[in-house]
Amino acid sequence: MGFLFLNYTTLEFFTGYVTVENIKLARELMIAPDYSPLIALISAVIGEVTCFFIYSSKAAKENCKGGIVYEQAMAQINNYE
């Protein structure tokens, strides 16, 4: 999860940099800038949000009553008593 977050965040910063440089170059050459790199931003944000949602829902199910992590913790507490 951390790797995906770092990867997507790096992609977002790089795409922003490329877009700014693209706009500068387009101004110098007097042509329309190419905004197609922004498509990468959309996919990165969607991927990041989707991965976080899947991870969060999985963790919530495991850590609540009836979840495997919760039940193992309760069993371990009961074994110590």
C-alpha positions, 0 to 999 in steps of 0.5 A, spaced: 500 500 500 505 504 501 509 503 495 503 504 491 501 511 494 509 513 493 508 510 486 502 514 484 504 520 488 511 520 484 507 520 478 502 525 479 508 530 481 512 528 474 506 529 470 504 536 473 512 538 471 511 535 464 505 539 463 508 545 466 514 544 461 509 543 456 505 549 456 512 553 457 515 550 450 508 551 447 508 558 448 515 559 446 513 555 439 506 559 439 503 552 438 497 549 442 499 545 448 498 538 449 494 536 455 494 529 454 499 527 460 494 529 464 490 523 462 496 519 467 493 524 473 486 521 472 488 514 472 493 515 478 488 518 482 483 513 480 488 508 482 490 511 488 483 512 491 481 505 489 487 501 492 486 505 498 478 504 498 479 496 497 485 496 503 481 500 508 474 495 507 479 489 507 482 492 514 475 494 517 472 487 516 478 483 519 479 488 525 472 488 527 468 483 531 467 477 527 474 478 523 480 474 523 485 479 526 480 481 531 478 474 533 485 472 534 487 477 538 481 475 543 483 468 543 490 470 545 487 475 550 483 469 553 489 464 553 493 469 557 488 469 563 
